[in-house]
Each structure stands twice: as structure tokens, then as C-alpha cells.
């Protein structure tokens, strides 16, 4: 009671984080994803001998997979607003095109 009165903030319940059943096999999942980044979760489950819910496993694989996927070549180029622009000299007619 004294500790609660002496505190500046209201009491807050804090529980130590509990581990997941996937934690034990995560190193093996990482090995498989490093070798085969697009391997389906069902195949990963077979390879690691997973006998529990596939949903729990697929959630963890979805978190880990982006680290091992190669970058998408279509989304590599990123420009900040105003960083790049195309400027053409003023043309005299609407049929002329910018040449440089």
C-alpha cells in the first residue's frame, strides 16, 4: 500500500513475456528460409517435424520470411519528392518535342 501511495503513476500489472512453441524450432526455420526463401509453410512444417497448429507456425514464418527474400527489382528505386525532375526548354508550338 505504501509503495502504491508513494508512486507517481497508477499501478500497472506486468507479466514476464511468455515464450512461443515456435521458439524451439526457429533456428531450423531460419536455416530453411536461408536456403529456400520461398519454401511453403507446409513443407517447412514437414521438414522440421511440426505436429502442432500450422497457423502458429505460419505466423512466425510470415514474420521471418521477408528477411530472407531477395529485394524486388521493381521496387528498388526510391526518390524523395523533388529529388529528380525532367525539365524541357520552352517550345514554340505544341507539336515540338523536348529534345534534351
DAWONOR-V538673 format. One record per residue. N is the residue number from 0. OMEGA is omega in degrees with one decimal (none if undefined). Layout:
n=N omega=OMEGA
n=N omega=OMEGA
This chain:
n=0 omega=-180.0
n=1 omega=179.8
n=2 omega=179.9
n=3 omega=178.6
n=4 omega=-178.8
n=5 omega=-177.2
n=6 omega=177.2
n=7 omega=-176.4
n=8 omega=176.6
n=9 omega=179.6
n=10 omega=-178.0
n=11 omega=178.2
n=12 omega=178.7
n=13 omega=178.5
n=14 omega=177.0
n=15 omega=179.7
n=16 omega=-179.5
n=17 omega=-179.3
n=18 omega=178.2
n=19 omega=178.0
n=20 omega=-180.0
n=21 omega=-177.4
n=22 omega=-177.5
n=23 omega=-176.8
n=24 omega=-177.9
n=25 omega=177.5
n=26 omega=179.2
n=27 omega=177.5
n=28 omega=179.4
n=29 omega=177.2
n=30 omega=-179.0
n=31 omega=179.5
n=32 omega=177.2
n=33 omega=179.7
n=34 omega=-176.4
n=35 omega=-173.7
n=36 omega=-178.5
n=37 omega=-179.4
n=38 omega=179.1
n=39 omega=-178.7
n=40 omega=-179.5
n=41 omega=178.1
n=42 omega=176.3
n=43 omega=179.7
n=44 omega=178.3
n=45 omega=-175.4
n=46 omega=-178.9
n=47 omega=179.1
n=48 omega=-177.5
n=49 omega=-179.0
n=50 omega=-179.1
n=51 omega=-177.1
n=52 omega=178.7
n=53 omega=-178.9
n=54 omega=179.3
n=55 omega=179.6
n=56 omega=-177.7
n=57 omega=175.8
n=58 omega=179.7
n=59 omega=178.6
n=60 omega=177.6
n=61 omega=176.4
n=62 omega=-174.1
n=63 omega=-171.8
n=64 omega=-177.1
n=65 omega=179.1
n=66 omega=-174.2
n=67 omega=178.9
n=68 omega=176.3
n=69 omega=179.8
n=70 omega=178.6
n=71 omega=-176.5
n=72 omega=-179.1
n=73 omega=-176.7
n=74 omega=-178.8
n=75 omega=-175.5
n=76 omega=179.6
n=77 omega=178.2
n=78 omega=172.9
n=79 omega=-179.6
n=80 omega=179.1
n=81 omega=-178.2
n=82 omega=-177.7
n=83 omega=179.7
n=84 omega=175.8
n=85 omega=-179.1
n=86 omega=178.7
n=87 omega=174.8
n=88 omega=-178.7
n=89 omega=179.9
n=90 omega=-177.3
n=91 omega=178.1
n=92 omega=-176.7
n=93 omega=-179.4
n=94 omega=179.8
n=95 omega=-179.9
n=96 omega=177.3
n=97 omega=-178.1
n=98 omega=-179.7
n=99 omega=none
